[in-house]
Amino acid sequence: MHEVGVESRPHKAAIGWLSEKAGRLKLNGRVLGRSPLTDVVELEGLRLGIEAKSAMWRTLRKLQSFDEDRIDRLARRAAEQAELVDRYRVRRVPQAFDAPQTSGVDVERTFTVASPPEGVVEYLRDFARTEQWDPGTVSCRRLDDGPVGVGSRWHCVSTFLGRRTELVYEMTRDDPDGLRFVGRNDTATTTDDITITPGAAPGTTRIGYRAHVELTGLAKLGTPVARLALEKLGGDTERNLVRVLGPVR
């Protein structure tokens, strides 16, 4: 740049640096890690930058004031860089587009209680009982009548991240091996998956509990904080269920 009389602009370099950092704040379905597509997008951006640099060397070669041998060396180096970036980009494409797409936040717990499987299923089938074991539930009442089963619905009031929220839950799975409840409101969809298997000792049950929270709209900005809060709730939920259904001695 100095050789052709062009002054550098530090503020433009700073803007480019800040833009690159700001781009990392995009919502990509990951809380702490990188999306598989991120590598592909960044390598494609790098490839475009190298192509622009190659075009610049070709332009400067037309000017008589530059050393042609030096320009040719720089052009060859740019071509080698482009080839290297392309190899990495092509290698990452299958991982990006064949990878399962996940979003939201999850918490999982597996533990054993001193109650038989049939008793555990019967107790957990009524989602209104979350008042007894879910630390975030303030109140929960059934919205319909008749026997509990797939399609049964509950209106639950909970506190999460210091805010009071209301969701309508629906049972979508009901069998001796597991239960599923899906709750929805305008800003989130939550799914509670519970698997139930006989424990190692007679009269005990091994419970697998998985909670998934999918935030929507501007609420997605709170995903990293929600991840930390959900981890704590998962631990509290496990302790409460063990207390209610009985600890294994």
C-alpha positions as CSV (number, residue, x, y, z in Angstrom):
1,M,0.0,0.0,0.0
2,H,2.8,2.4,0.8
3,E,4.5,1.6,-2.6
4,V,1.5,2.9,-4.5
5,G,0.9,5.8,-2.2
6,V,-2.2,4.4,-0.4
7,E,-2.5,5.2,3.3
8,S,-3.7,2.6,5.7
9,R,-6.9,3.2,7.6
10,P,-6.6,1.7,11.1
11,H,-10.2,2.5,11.9
12,K,-11.3,0.4,8.9
13,A,-9.2,-2.5,10.1
14,A,-10.8,-2.1,13.6
15,I,-14.3,-2.1,12.1
16,G,-13.5,-5.3,10.2
17,W,-12.2,-6.9,13.4
18,L,-15.3,-5.9,15.4
19,S,-17.6,-7.2,12.6
20,E,-15.9,-10.6,12.7
21,K,-16.3,-10.8,16.4
22,A,-19.9,-9.7,16.2
23,G,-20.6,-12.4,13.7
24,R,-19.8,-15.0,16.3
25,L,-22.8,-13.8,18.4
26,K,-25.3,-15.1,15.8
27,L,-27.8,-17.8,17.0
28,N,-26.5,-21.1,15.6
29,G,-28.4,-23.6,17.8
30,R,-25.4,-24.1,20.0
31,V,-24.9,-22.7,23.5
32,L,-21.2,-23.1,24.1
33,G,-19.9,-24.7,20.9
34,R,-19.6,-24.0,17.2
35,S,-22.2,-25.1,14.6
36,P,-20.9,-27.6,12.1
37,L,-21.8,-25.1,9.4
38,T,-19.6,-22.4,10.9
39,D,-16.4,-23.9,9.6
40,V,-17.8,-24.1,6.0
41,V,-19.1,-20.5,6.0
42,E,-15.8,-19.1,7.4
43,L,-13.7,-21.1,5.0
44,E,-15.9,-19.9,2.1
45,G,-15.4,-16.3,3.3
46,L,-11.6,-16.9,3.5
47,R,-11.7,-18.3,0.0
48,L,-13.4,-15.2,-1.4
49,G,-10.8,-13.0,0.3
50,I,-8.0,-15.0,-1.3
51,E,-9.7,-14.6,-4.7
52,A,-9.9,-10.9,-4.2
53,K,-6.2,-10.8,-3.4
54,S,-5.4,-12.8,-6.5
55,A,-7.3,-10.3,-8.6
56,M,-5.3,-7.5,-7.1
57,W,-2.0,-9.2,-8.0
58,R,-3.2,-9.6,-11.6
59,T,-4.2,-5.9,-11.7
60,L,-0.9,-4.7,-10.3
61,R,1.1,-6.9,-12.8
62,K,-0.3,-4.7,-15.5
63,L,1.5,-1.7,-14.0
64,Q,5.1,-1.1,-15.1
65,S,6.1,0.2,-11.7
66,F,6.0,-3.2,-10.0
67,D,8.5,-6.0,-10.0
68,E,6.8,-8.7,-12.2
69,D,8.7,-11.6,-10.5
70,R,7.6,-10.5,-7.1
71,I,4.0,-10.1,-8.2
72,D,4.1,-13.6,-9.8
73,R,5.4,-15.1,-6.6
74,L,2.6,-13.5,-4.6
75,A,0.0,-14.7,-7.2
76,R,1.4,-18.3,-7.0
77,R,1.2,-18.1,-3.2
78,A,-2.4,-16.9,-3.3
79,A,-3.2,-19.8,-5.7
80,E,-1.6,-22.3,-3.2
81,Q,-3.6,-20.7,-0.3
82,A,-6.8,-21.0,-2.3
83,E,-6.2,-24.7,-3.0
84,L,-5.4,-25.4,0.6
85,V,-8.6,-23.6,1.8
86,D,-10.7,-25.5,-0.7
87,R,-9.4,-28.8,0.5
88,Y,-10.4,-28.0,4.1
89,R,-13.7,-26.6,3.0
90,V,-14.7,-29.7,1.0
91,R,-13.6,-31.9,3.9
92,R,-16.0,-30.0,6.3
93,V,-19.0,-30.0,4.0
94,P,-20.3,-33.5,4.8
95,Q,-19.9,-32.9,8.5
96,A,-21.9,-29.7,8.2
97,F,-24.8,-30.8,6.1
98,D,-25.1,-34.4,7.3
99,A,-24.9,-33.5,11.0
100,P,-28.1,-33.7,13.0
101,Q,-29.5,-30.2,13.6
102,T,-30.0,-29.4,17.2
103,S,-31.1,-26.3,19.0
104,G,-32.4,-25.2,22.4
105,V,-31.1,-26.3,25.7
106,D,-31.2,-29.7,27.4
107,V,-30.6,-31.3,30.7
108,E,-30.6,-35.0,31.5
109,R,-30.5,-37.0,34.8
110,T,-30.6,-40.7,35.5
111,F,-31.3,-42.0,39.0
112,T,-32.9,-44.9,40.9
113,V,-35.8,-44.7,43.4
114,A,-37.2,-47.1,45.9
115,S,-40.6,-47.6,44.2
116,P,-41.7,-50.2,41.6
117,P,-42.0,-49.2,38.0
118,E,-45.8,-49.4,37.9
119,G,-46.1,-47.1,40.9
120,V,-43.7,-44.6,39.4
121,V,-45.6,-44.5,36.1
122,E,-48.9,-44.0,37.9
123,Y,-47.5,-41.2,40.0
124,L,-45.8,-39.3,37.2
125,R,-48.7,-39.7,34.7
126,D,-50.6,-36.9,36.5
127,F,-48.6,-33.8,35.5
128,A,-50.5,-31.8,38.2
129,R,-48.2,-33.6,40.7
130,T,-45.2,-31.5,39.4
131,E,-46.2,-29.2,42.2
132,Q,-44.7,-31.8,44.5
133,W,-41.4,-32.5,42.6
134,D,-40.7,-29.8,40.0
135,P,-38.9,-26.9,41.8
136,G,-40.0,-24.4,39.2
137,T,-43.8,-25.2,39.3
138,V,-46.0,-22.8,41.3
139,S,-49.3,-24.4,40.3
140,C,-50.6,-27.0,37.8
141,R,-54.2,-28.0,37.2
142,R,-55.9,-30.4,34.8
143,L,-57.8,-28.7,31.9
144,D,-59.9,-31.7,30.9
145,D,-61.8,-34.6,32.4
146,G,-61.7,-38.4,32.2
147,P,-58.8,-40.8,32.6
148,V,-55.3,-39.4,32.1
149,G,-53.8,-40.4,28.7
150,V,-52.3,-39.1,25.5
151,G,-54.0,-35.8,24.7
152,S,-54.6,-34.9,28.4
153,R,-53.7,-31.2,29.1
154,W,-52.6,-29.2,32.1
155,H,-52.2,-25.4,32.7
156,C,-49.0,-24.8,34.7
157,V,-47.6,-21.7,36.2
158,S,-43.9,-21.8,36.8
159,T,-41.0,-19.5,37.7
160,F,-37.9,-19.6,35.5
161,L,-34.9,-17.2,35.5
162,G,-36.8,-15.1,38.1
163,R,-39.9,-14.6,35.9
164,R,-43.3,-16.1,36.2
165,T,-44.5,-18.0,33.1
166,E,-47.5,-20.0,32.1
167,L,-47.6,-23.0,29.8
168,V,-50.2,-25.5,28.6
169,Y,-48.8,-29.0,28.7
170,E,-50.1,-32.0,26.8
171,M,-49.3,-35.6,27.3
172,T,-47.9,-37.1,24.0
173,R,-46.6,-40.4,25.3
174,D,-48.1,-42.7,27.8
175,D,-46.9,-46.3,28.2
176,P,-45.3,-48.5,30.9
177,D,-41.8,-47.6,29.7
178,G,-42.0,-43.9,29.4
179,L,-44.0,-40.6,29.5
180,R,-43.7,-37.4,27.5
181,F,-45.2,-34.0,28.2
182,V,-44.9,-31.0,25.9
183,G,-45.6,-27.5,27.1
184,R,-46.0,-24.4,25.0
185,N,-46.5,-20.6,25.2
186,D,-45.6,-17.7,23.0
187,T,-41.9,-17.7,23.8
188,A,-41.0,-21.3,24.5
189,T,-41.7,-25.0,23.9
190,T,-40.6,-27.4,26.6
191,T,-40.5,-31.2,26.4
192,D,-40.2,-33.5,29.4
193,D,-39.2,-37.0,28.5
194,I,-39.3,-39.6,31.2
195,T,-38.1,-43.2,30.7
196,I,-38.9,-45.9,33.3
197,T,-37.1,-49.2,33.7
198,P,-36.8,-51.8,36.5
199,G,-33.9,-51.1,38.8
200,A,-31.2,-53.6,39.7
201,A,-32.8,-54.4,43.1
202,P,-36.4,-55.7,43.4
203,G,-39.0,-53.0,43.9
204,T,-36.7,-50.2,42.5
205,T,-37.0,-48.1,39.3
206,R,-34.4,-46.4,37.2
207,I,-35.7,-43.1,35.9
208,G,-34.2,-41.2,32.9
209,Y,-35.3,-37.6,32.9
210,R,-34.6,-35.3,30.0
211,A,-35.9,-31.7,29.8
212,H,-35.6,-29.8,26.5
213,V,-36.4,-26.0,26.2
214,E,-36.7,-24.4,22.8
215,L,-36.8,-20.6,23.0
216,T,-38.3,-18.6,20.2
217,G,-38.0,-15.0,18.9
218,L,-36.0,-12.5,21.1
219,A,-36.2,-15.0,23.9
220,K,-33.4,-17.0,22.1
221,L,-31.0,-14.3,23.3
222,G,-31.4,-15.8,26.8
223,T,-30.3,-19.3,25.7
224,P,-26.9,-19.4,27.4
225,V,-28.4,-18.2,30.7
226,A,-31.2,-20.7,30.3
227,R,-28.7,-23.5,30.0
228,L,-27.2,-22.7,33.3
229,A,-30.5,-22.3,35.0
230,L,-31.8,-25.6,33.6
231,E,-28.8,-27.5,34.9
232,K,-29.6,-26.3,38.4
233,L,-33.3,-27.2,38.0
234,G,-32.3,-30.7,36.7
235,G,-30.3,-31.3,39.9
236,D,-33.2,-30.0,42.1
237,T,-35.7,-32.1,40.2
238,E,-33.7,-35.3,40.7
239,R,-33.4,-34.7,44.5
240,N,-37.1,-34.0,44.8
241,L,-38.2,-37.1,42.9
242,V,-35.9,-39.2,45.0
243,R,-37.4,-37.7,48.1
244,V,-41.0,-38.2,46.9
245,L,-40.6,-41.7,45.4
246,G,-38.1,-43.0,48.0
247,P,-34.3,-43.1,48.2
248,V,-32.6,-46.4,47.6
249,R,-30.9,-47.6,50.8
